Amino acid sequence: MRKFLSASKLTKILSFSGQIVGIYLTNSTEVCFQILESSKANIVVVDDNEQLNKILSIKDKLPHLKSIIKILPPYDAEEVYSW
C-alpha cells in the first residue's frame, strides 16, 4: 500500500523544524551519505528510482532519517511516501 504525503503536510513539518540541504542528482551515494549524516536529516525527498536507490542503500547507516518521499512514479518501495 502506497503512503501519500500532501504538500501542505510537508509544509507543516518543515515549518516546525525543517532545514533544507541540497543533494544534486549527480552526487554519488557516498556524498549523499555525508550530506544526510552531517545535516542529521530526518526527511529526504528524491525525484526518481535512481536517487531512491542511492538513499535506500545507505538508510540503515542514517539513524536520524525517518522518512523518504519520492516525487515521480513508479511508487514501488513500501517504506517510501509518494508526493
Beta strands, then each sheet from edge to edge (+ up, - down):
strand 1: 3-4
strand 2: 43-46
strand 3: 67-70
strand 4: 80-82
sheet 1: 1+ 4+ 3+ 2+
end
